[in-house]
Every structure is written in C-alpha cells, then in structure tokens.
Amino acid sequence: MPADTAAPHPQHHPQVVRRNFICHCLEGGLYMGGVAFLQPETVMPKMVEQLGGRSAIIAIMPAILPAAFAMAGLFVSPLVERLTRFKPWVMGFGILQRLPYLITGLLLWHWQDAGAWLLPLVVLTPVASGLIGGVGVVAWMEMVTRMVPERVRAAGWAARYITQACIGMVAGAVIHQVLSHMPGQRGYAVLHLITFGFLFLSWLSQSFMRELPAAHHYHPHTGSYWSYLRSLPGLLGRQPQLLRLIAARFTGMGYLMVVSFLTLHALHTTGRPEADEGSFVSCQNIGTILGSMLAAWLGYHKGGRVLLILSRLICIIMCIWASQTQSFGGFTAAYFILGFGLFLDRVGDLTLTAELCPPERRSTLQAMLGFCNVWSLMFATSLGGVIHSLSGSFYMVAALAAAMSVVSILILRGIPEPRGQN
C-alpha cells in the first residue's frame, strides 16, 4: 500500500484485506465473464451486422461499453470526493447498471415483431448500462484502490481477468450451442439473460466487501460546481506523466480498431457459420488466462509500464498475423494472440494509472483520464470504421493499428515507472 496513508495500512486488518481481495476478484471475474456471453470484440459486431448495422456502428461496438462507462465519471467526481464511504454509492448504482441486460433479454424473447427497433435496442443496452455504471465507477475505483495494497494490485486485476477467461471458455461453447439451436433474435435474448445472471452474481459478491474508513480524507474544492470544472484543465496540466499516458492510450487503441472487423473478416474469408464465433471466444480466453498470468507476475515485479509496452508489441504481431492467415486455425490463433495481448494492456493500464495519480486527487484525476479516454476510444474506432467503409479492406485497418502501436511504444518509453516512488 502506498505510504500516503490514503487508507489504513493493510497489516492492521489482514483478514479484512484478504476477504476484500477475494471478493474484488470474484466481482470482476463474474461481471466480465458474464459480458463474455455478449463478447464486444466477437459476438456484438456479428450481431450488429446481422441486424443491418453499418460499418461505423460495427466499428464502435468493442468501445461502446467502456466509452459509456467513462462519460459520467468526470461530472460526478466532485460528489465522490466528498464521500467518506463509497460502498453504498457503488452498490446502489451497481444494481441499476445491470438491469438493462435483463430488460433487453426479456424484450428480445417476447417482442418478436421488434423490426426496426431491434438494432437500436441491442446497441443501446451497453450504452445505458455503461452510463449508469459510469456514475458509480469513480467511487468503485477509489474504494478498490484503498482496499487492495499497491504491490498486489496487478495480481488482483489479473485474477479478475483469469476468472473472466475461465467463464469465457464455457461461454464459447454456450454461444455455439445457443446460436446453433436458436439463431437470430431468440438466441441473442438467451445470451442477454445469461449475461444478466452473471452480472447479478458479481453484484452479490461485492456486497461481502468491508469498507475500512480512511485515515485521512481529502477536503475537496468548496467553490461552485462550475469553478470546480474550470479548475480541471489546470489540475491535469500539472501532471505531465498523465498527459503522456493519455497520448499513449490514444495511440494504443490498435486492438479495438482491429477486433471490430476481425470476426467478420475471419468468417468471410473462411466461409464458416456465425456459430463458430464460439471457437474464437474460447481461444481468446485461453490467451487471456496466459496473458493475465504473465501480467500478474510482471506487474508484481516490474509495475505497469512494461506490460503496456509488451502489449503494443503483441498488437503489431497480431495485425501482421491476421492479415496473412487464410485458414480457420490461423484465425483462432489470432484470437489467442488478441486475448494474450489485450489483457496485458488492461492490467498494465489499470496498474500504471493507479500508481501515477497522486492519492489526494486520485478520484478526480482518474475520472479525467476516463473522460479523455472516451474520445480516444470513439475517435480511434470510428477512424477504423471510416477506413473500412471507404476501402472495404481489413488490411488497411490492421496496418493503421500496427503503426499506432509503434507510436504508443515511443510515448510509453518517456514515462518513468512510478513503482516505489509513492
């Protein structure tokens, strides 16, 4: 734990910290494992294409949930900074953020004449969930950062992703069976309902976490809300390493640019049916497990920056591989590489961000980083969509993603590793 005394030293409460760590891993693993049944990188693009969505909509599907999550955080951060206990806020908005999947699943099952409403319904479900979740995510991140000691944070994020991947292995087989026996609207209804079931279990596991009171509490800005917002650019401007991180995040969006069209490219190239998406999901999750294990070990010993650099190198390899292969086996290998590299990126990003932000303004700075990331997500994926729409070429999108990864590596080399400096 940082020596900044933002939370009581974990050695004072070893049993509480252990229980919180386990519940934290379960909550994330069950949540993300549930979302795997509607895999944003695999299932959602094909679903949108089948419902008549254009390339621009297909392109943003992998980014739409994280972008929606990040939108609201900046505007609620002054309220969150005034909280001394975060769990009630997190639990209240947590249950609300999960309900859209239940509602959409029931509507898809019972409303067989949805017609033109079907595509907006499917696309807006992660948007609604993300916007509601974004109100709670700043408080959730601060709560988790206080509960989980610094040195094991990378292991915690990795354990969440490994749990997700284990569930995702089962999800791949389930997706194949569901879409084989109930193709179309009914099948997607079942997947939405399964997703809600896992999301509800993740919410329950979070309820067992015990929040410890902070030893010291930051006294936030006492002026008006608008003066608070006006102060944010100056606050971020005084953090040059965070500005570099924003640039590294933007140029590191290669994975999301490519995966928007990778499933479509793979199925069109090989002529395989949509049910074979399940094989891609399974291989991606094998990569996730191994990548997360490596991320836990490297993150524990080296911090988050090296994970981000390694993930960019793997993204370049994936782009080259996916552009060259023509076989179904080759594309399953591409999804293995995707899972391996993508979760190195996620563990590294979460670890580095938490350690770069000064503890006294961590909630606000993380909300600002999230807000900036919205525009990175939407611009990068939209750029990929425009290129694919104009050229009709997956190879052009892959080339741009690889080039951006090279730039991101150069930016990351200019950010010093903060581990041990707090």
C-alpha positions as CSV (number, residue, x, y, z in Angstrom):
1,M,0.0,0.0,0.0
2,P,1.3,3.5,-0.7
3,A,2.8,5.3,2.2
4,D,0.4,8.2,1.5
5,T,-1.9,7.0,4.3
6,A,-4.9,7.3,2.0
7,A,-6.1,4.1,3.7
8,P,-5.2,2.2,6.9
9,H,-2.2,0.0,6.5
10,P,-3.4,-3.4,5.3
11,Q,-1.3,-5.2,8.0
12,H,-3.7,-3.7,10.6
13,H,-6.6,-5.6,9.0
14,P,-5.2,-8.7,7.3
15,Q,-8.4,-10.8,7.4
16,V,-10.5,-7.9,6.1
17,V,-8.0,-7.1,3.3
18,R,-7.8,-10.8,2.3
19,R,-11.6,-11.0,2.2
20,N,-11.9,-7.8,0.2
21,F,-9.2,-9.0,-2.3
22,I,-11.1,-12.3,-2.9
23,C,-14.4,-10.5,-3.3
24,H,-12.8,-7.9,-5.6
25,C,-11.5,-10.7,-7.8
26,L,-14.8,-12.6,-7.8
27,E,-16.8,-9.4,-8.6
28,G,-14.8,-8.5,-11.6
29,G,-14.4,-12.1,-12.9
30,L,-18.2,-12.8,-12.7
31,Y,-19.0,-9.4,-14.2
32,M,-16.6,-9.6,-17.2
33,G,-17.3,-13.4,-17.5
34,G,-21.0,-12.5,-17.9
35,V,-20.2,-9.9,-20.6
36,A,-18.3,-12.6,-22.4
37,F,-21.6,-14.1,-23.5
38,L,-22.1,-10.9,-25.5
39,Q,-18.4,-10.6,-26.3
40,P,-17.9,-7.0,-27.5
41,E,-15.0,-8.0,-29.7
42,T,-16.6,-11.1,-31.2
43,V,-20.3,-11.6,-30.7
44,M,-21.6,-8.0,-30.9
45,P,-20.0,-7.0,-34.2
46,K,-21.6,-10.0,-35.9
47,M,-24.9,-9.4,-34.2
48,V,-25.0,-5.8,-35.4
49,E,-24.0,-6.8,-38.9
50,Q,-26.8,-9.4,-39.0
51,L,-29.3,-6.8,-37.8
52,G,-28.3,-4.5,-40.7
53,G,-25.8,-2.2,-38.9
54,R,-23.3,-0.2,-41.0
55,S,-19.6,-0.3,-40.7
56,A,-19.5,2.8,-38.5
57,I,-21.7,1.1,-35.9
58,I,-19.9,-2.2,-36.1
59,A,-16.6,-0.4,-35.6
60,I,-17.6,1.1,-32.2
61,M,-19.1,-2.0,-30.6
62,P,-15.9,-3.1,-28.8
63,A,-15.5,0.5,-27.5
64,I,-19.1,1.5,-26.7
65,L,-19.3,0.0,-23.2
66,P,-16.0,1.4,-21.8
67,A,-16.7,4.7,-23.5
68,A,-20.1,4.9,-21.9
69,F,-18.6,4.0,-18.5
70,A,-16.1,6.9,-18.8
71,M,-18.6,9.6,-19.8
72,A,-20.3,10.3,-16.5
73,G,-17.3,9.9,-14.2
74,L,-15.9,13.4,-14.6
75,F,-19.3,15.0,-13.7
76,V,-19.8,13.1,-10.5
77,S,-16.2,13.2,-9.3
78,P,-16.8,16.3,-7.1
79,L,-19.6,14.4,-5.3
80,V,-17.5,11.3,-4.9
81,E,-14.6,13.4,-3.4
82,R,-17.0,14.4,-0.6
83,L,-17.8,10.8,0.3
84,T,-16.1,9.2,3.2
85,R,-17.7,5.8,2.5
86,F,-18.0,4.6,-1.1
87,K,-19.7,1.2,-0.8
88,P,-23.4,2.4,-0.6
89,W,-22.9,4.5,-3.7
90,V,-21.2,1.6,-5.6
91,M,-23.8,-0.9,-4.6
92,G,-26.8,1.3,-5.5
93,F,-25.6,2.3,-8.9
94,G,-24.2,-1.2,-9.4
95,I,-27.6,-2.9,-9.4
96,L,-29.1,-0.3,-11.7
97,Q,-26.3,-0.7,-14.3
98,R,-27.0,-4.4,-14.6
99,L,-30.8,-4.1,-15.2
100,P,-30.6,-3.1,-19.0
101,Y,-29.4,-6.6,-19.8
102,L,-32.4,-8.2,-18.1
103,I,-34.8,-5.8,-19.8
104,T,-33.3,-6.3,-23.2
105,G,-33.3,-10.1,-22.8
106,L,-36.9,-10.1,-21.9
107,L,-37.9,-7.8,-24.7
108,L,-35.9,-9.8,-27.3
109,W,-37.6,-13.0,-26.1
110,H,-41.2,-11.8,-26.0
111,W,-41.2,-9.0,-28.7
112,Q,-40.9,-11.0,-31.9
113,D,-42.1,-8.1,-34.1
114,A,-39.4,-5.7,-33.0
115,G,-38.5,-4.9,-36.6
116,A,-36.6,-1.6,-36.9
117,W,-36.4,-1.3,-33.1
118,L,-34.2,-4.3,-32.7
119,L,-30.9,-2.8,-33.7
120,P,-31.2,0.3,-31.5
121,L,-32.3,-1.9,-28.6
122,V,-29.2,-4.1,-28.9
123,V,-26.8,-1.2,-29.4
124,L,-28.2,1.0,-26.6
125,T,-28.2,-1.8,-24.0
126,P,-24.4,-1.5,-23.3
127,V,-24.7,2.3,-23.6
128,A,-27.4,2.5,-20.9
129,S,-25.5,0.1,-18.7
130,G,-22.2,2.0,-19.1
131,L,-23.7,5.4,-18.5
132,I,-25.3,4.2,-15.2
133,G,-22.2,2.3,-14.3
134,G,-20.1,5.4,-15.0
135,V,-21.8,7.2,-12.2
136,G,-20.5,4.6,-9.8
137,V,-17.2,3.7,-11.3
138,V,-15.2,6.6,-9.9
139,A,-16.3,5.7,-6.4
140,W,-15.7,2.0,-7.2
141,M,-12.1,2.7,-8.3
142,E,-11.3,4.7,-5.3
143,M,-12.8,2.1,-3.0
144,V,-10.8,-0.7,-4.7
145,T,-7.6,1.4,-4.6
146,R,-7.9,1.8,-0.9
147,M,-8.8,-1.8,-0.3
148,V,-6.1,-3.5,-2.4
149,P,-2.4,-3.0,-1.5
150,E,-0.3,-1.4,-4.2
151,R,2.1,-4.3,-4.7
152,V,-0.7,-6.9,-5.4
153,R,-2.9,-4.6,-7.5
154,A,-1.6,-6.1,-10.7
155,A,-2.2,-9.6,-9.4
156,G,-5.8,-8.5,-8.4
157,W,-6.6,-7.2,-11.9
158,A,-5.0,-10.3,-13.4
159,A,-7.0,-12.7,-11.1
160,R,-10.2,-10.9,-12.3
161,Y,-9.3,-11.4,-15.9
162,I,-8.3,-15.1,-15.3
163,T,-11.7,-15.7,-13.7
164,Q,-13.4,-14.0,-16.6
165,A,-11.4,-16.1,-19.1
166,C,-12.4,-19.4,-17.3
167,I,-16.0,-18.4,-17.6
168,G,-15.4,-17.2,-21.1
169,M,-14.2,-20.7,-22.0
170,V,-17.6,-22.1,-21.1
171,A,-19.2,-19.1,-22.8
172,G,-17.7,-20.0,-26.1
173,A,-19.3,-23.4,-26.1
174,V,-22.6,-22.0,-24.8
175,I,-22.6,-19.3,-27.6
176,H,-22.1,-22.0,-30.2
177,Q,-24.9,-24.2,-28.8
178,V,-27.4,-21.3,-28.4
179,L,-26.8,-19.8,-31.8
180,S,-26.9,-23.2,-33.5
181,H,-30.2,-24.2,-32.0
182,M,-31.8,-20.7,-31.7
183,P,-30.2,-18.4,-34.4
184,G,-31.2,-14.8,-34.5
185,Q,-33.3,-12.9,-32.0
186,R,-34.3,-15.7,-29.7
187,G,-30.6,-16.8,-29.4
188,Y,-29.5,-13.3,-28.6
189,A,-32.3,-13.0,-26.0
190,V,-30.9,-16.0,-24.2
191,L,-27.4,-14.6,-24.3
192,H,-28.6,-11.3,-22.7
193,L,-30.4,-13.2,-19.9
194,I,-27.4,-15.4,-19.2
195,T,-25.3,-12.2,-19.1
196,F,-27.6,-10.6,-16.5
197,G,-27.4,-13.7,-14.3
198,F,-23.6,-13.5,-14.0
199,L,-23.8,-9.7,-13.5
200,F,-26.2,-10.2,-10.6
201,L,-23.9,-12.7,-9.0
202,S,-21.0,-10.2,-9.3
203,W,-23.1,-7.6,-7.5
204,L,-23.8,-10.1,-4.7
205,S,-20.1,-11.0,-4.3
206,Q,-19.3,-7.3,-3.9
207,S,-21.8,-7.0,-1.1
208,F,-19.5,-9.0,1.2
209,M,-16.6,-6.5,0.9
210,R,-16.0,-4.5,4.0
211,E,-15.0,-0.9,3.6
212,L,-12.5,0.5,6.1
213,P,-12.7,4.2,7.0
214,A,-9.9,6.4,5.5
215,A,-7.3,7.5,7.9
216,H,-7.2,10.9,6.2
217,H,-9.8,12.4,4.0
218,Y,-9.1,15.0,1.3
219,H,-11.2,18.2,1.7
220,P,-12.4,18.9,-1.8
221,H,-12.9,22.2,-3.6
222,T,-15.5,24.2,-1.8
223,G,-16.5,26.7,-4.6
224,S,-19.2,26.3,-7.2
225,Y,-19.5,23.3,-9.4
226,W,-18.5,25.4,-12.5
227,S,-15.4,26.7,-10.8
228,Y,-14.6,23.1,-10.0
229,L,-14.9,22.2,-13.7
230,R,-12.8,25.2,-14.7
231,S,-10.0,24.1,-12.4
232,L,-9.7,20.6,-14.0
233,P,-7.6,21.5,-17.1
234,G,-5.0,23.2,-14.8
235,L,-5.0,20.2,-12.5
236,L,-4.3,17.8,-15.3
237,G,-1.8,20.2,-16.9
238,R,0.3,19.9,-13.7
239,Q,0.7,16.2,-14.3
240,P,2.9,15.8,-17.3
241,Q,3.2,12.0,-16.9
242,L,-0.6,11.7,-17.1
243,L,-0.7,13.7,-20.3
244,R,1.8,11.3,-21.8
245,L,-0.4,8.4,-20.6
246,I,-3.4,9.9,-22.4
247,A,-1.4,10.1,-25.6
248,A,-0.1,6.5,-25.1
249,R,-3.7,5.3,-24.5
250,F,-4.9,7.0,-27.7
251,T,-2.2,5.6,-29.9
252,G,-2.6,2.2,-28.2
253,M,-6.2,1.6,-29.5
254,G,-5.0,-0.8,-32.2
255,Y,-6.7,-3.8,-30.6
256,L,-10.1,-2.2,-30.7
257,M,-9.6,-0.9,-34.2
258,V,-8.8,-4.4,-35.5
259,V,-11.2,-6.6,-33.5
260,S,-14.2,-4.6,-34.7
261,F,-13.7,-6.3,-38.1
262,L,-11.6,-9.4,-37.3
263,T,-14.6,-11.7,-36.7
264,L,-16.3,-10.5,-39.9
265,H,-13.0,-10.9,-41.9
266,A,-12.4,-14.3,-40.4
267,L,-15.9,-15.7,-41.2
268,H,-16.0,-14.1,-44.6
269,T,-12.5,-15.4,-45.5
270,T,-13.1,-19.0,-44.2
271,G,-16.8,-19.3,-45.1
272,R,-17.6,-20.5,-41.6
273,P,-21.1,-20.0,-40.0
274,E,-21.7,-17.5,-37.2
275,A,-21.9,-20.2,-34.6
276,D,-18.1,-20.6,-35.0
277,E,-17.7,-17.3,-33.1
278,G,-17.8,-19.5,-30.1
279,S,-14.4,-21.1,-31.1
280,F,-12.9,-17.6,-31.4
281,V,-14.2,-16.7,-27.9
282,S,-12.7,-19.8,-26.4
283,C,-9.3,-19.3,-28.0
284,Q,-9.3,-15.6,-27.0
285,N,-10.0,-16.7,-23.4
286,I,-7.1,-19.2,-23.4
287,G,-4.9,-16.2,-24.4
288,T,-6.5,-14.1,-21.7
289,I,-5.6,-16.7,-19.0
290,L,-2.0,-17.0,-20.0
291,G,-1.6,-13.2,-20.6
292,S,-3.1,-12.4,-17.3
293,M,-0.8,-14.8,-15.5
294,L,2.2,-13.2,-17.1
295,A,0.7,-9.7,-16.3
296,A,0.4,-10.7,-12.6
297,W,4.0,-11.8,-12.4
298,L,5.5,-8.9,-14.4
299,G,3.2,-6.4,-12.7
300,Y,4.2,-7.6,-9.3
301,H,7.9,-7.3,-10.0
302,K,8.1,-4.5,-12.6
303,G,5.0,-2.4,-12.5
304,G,2.5,-1.5,-15.2
305,R,4.6,0.3,-17.9
306,V,6.4,-2.8,-19.1
307,L,3.1,-4.5,-19.5
308,L,1.8,-1.7,-21.8
309,I,4.9,-1.8,-24.0
310,L,4.8,-5.6,-24.3
311,S,1.1,-5.4,-25.2
312,R,1.8,-2.9,-28.1
313,L,4.5,-5.3,-29.5
314,I,2.0,-8.1,-29.4
315,C,-0.6,-6.0,-31.1
316,I,1.8,-5.4,-34.0
317,I,2.3,-9.2,-34.2
318,M,-1.5,-9.8,-34.2
319,C,-2.1,-7.3,-37.0
320,I,0.6,-8.9,-39.2
321,W,-0.7,-12.5,-38.4
322,A,-4.4,-11.7,-39.0
323,S,-3.6,-10.0,-42.3
324,Q,-1.6,-13.0,-43.6
325,T,-3.6,-16.0,-42.5
326,Q,-6.4,-17.5,-44.6
327,S,-7.3,-20.6,-42.5
328,F,-9.8,-21.1,-39.7
329,G,-7.0,-22.4,-37.5
330,G,-4.9,-19.3,-38.3
331,F,-7.7,-17.0,-37.2
332,T,-8.3,-19.0,-33.9
333,A,-4.5,-18.4,-33.3
334,A,-5.1,-14.7,-34.0
335,Y,-7.8,-14.6,-31.3
336,F,-5.3,-16.3,-28.9
337,I,-2.8,-13.6,-29.6
338,L,-5.6,-11.0,-29.2
339,G,-6.6,-12.3,-25.7
340,F,-2.9,-12.6,-24.6
341,G,-2.0,-9.0,-25.6
342,L,-5.3,-7.2,-24.8
343,F,-5.2,-8.3,-21.2
344,L,-1.6,-7.4,-20.7
345,D,-2.7,-4.0,-21.9
346,R,-5.7,-3.8,-19.4
347,V,-3.7,-5.0,-16.4
348,G,-0.9,-2.7,-17.2
349,D,-3.1,0.3,-17.8
350,L,-5.0,-0.1,-14.5
351,T,-1.8,-0.7,-12.6
352,L,0.1,2.3,-14.1
353,T,-2.9,4.7,-13.8
354,A,-3.5,4.0,-10.1
355,E,0.2,4.5,-9.3
356,L,0.7,7.7,-11.4
357,C,-2.2,9.5,-9.8
358,P,-1.5,11.5,-6.6
359,P,-3.7,9.9,-3.9
360,E,-5.2,13.2,-2.7
361,R,-6.8,13.9,-6.0
362,R,-7.0,10.3,-7.4
363,S,-10.8,10.2,-7.8
364,T,-10.8,13.4,-10.0
365,L,-7.7,12.6,-12.0
366,Q,-8.9,9.0,-12.8
367,A,-12.3,10.5,-13.8
368,M,-10.5,13.0,-16.1
369,L,-8.4,10.2,-17.6
370,G,-11.5,8.2,-18.2
371,F,-13.2,11.2,-19.9
372,C,-10.3,11.7,-22.2
373,N,-10.3,8.0,-22.9
374,V,-13.9,8.3,-24.2
375,W,-12.7,10.4,-27.1
376,S,-9.7,8.2,-27.7
377,L,-12.0,5.1,-27.9
378,M,-14.6,6.7,-30.1
379,F,-12.1,8.5,-32.4
380,A,-9.8,5.5,-32.9
381,T,-12.6,3.0,-33.5
382,S,-14.5,5.5,-35.7
383,L,-11.4,6.1,-37.7
384,G,-11.1,2.3,-38.3
385,G,-14.8,2.3,-39.3
386,V,-14.3,5.1,-41.8
387,I,-11.2,3.4,-43.3
388,H,-13.0,0.1,-43.6
389,S,-16.1,1.8,-45.1
390,L,-14.1,3.7,-47.7
391,S,-11.7,0.9,-48.6
392,G,-13.6,-2.2,-47.8
393,S,-10.2,-3.6,-46.6
394,F,-9.4,-5.2,-43.3
395,Y,-5.7,-4.9,-44.2
396,M,-5.8,-1.1,-44.2
397,V,-7.3,-1.1,-40.7
398,A,-4.7,-3.6,-39.5
399,A,-1.8,-1.5,-41.0
400,L,-3.0,1.6,-39.2
401,A,-3.4,-0.2,-35.9
402,A,0.2,-1.5,-36.1
403,A,1.5,1.9,-36.9
404,M,-0.3,3.5,-34.0
405,S,1.2,0.8,-31.7
406,V,4.7,1.8,-32.7
407,V,4.0,5.4,-31.8
408,S,2.5,4.3,-28.5
409,I,5.6,2.4,-27.6
410,L,7.7,5.5,-28.2
411,I,5.5,7.6,-25.9
412,L,5.5,5.0,-23.1
413,R,9.3,4.9,-23.1
414,G,9.1,8.6,-22.0
415,I,7.0,7.7,-18.9
416,P,9.1,6.7,-15.8
417,E,7.9,3.7,-13.9
418,P,6.3,5.1,-10.7
419,R,6.6,1.8,-8.7
420,G,8.4,2.6,-5.4
421,Q,8.3,6.4,-5.8
422,N,5.0,6.9,-3.9
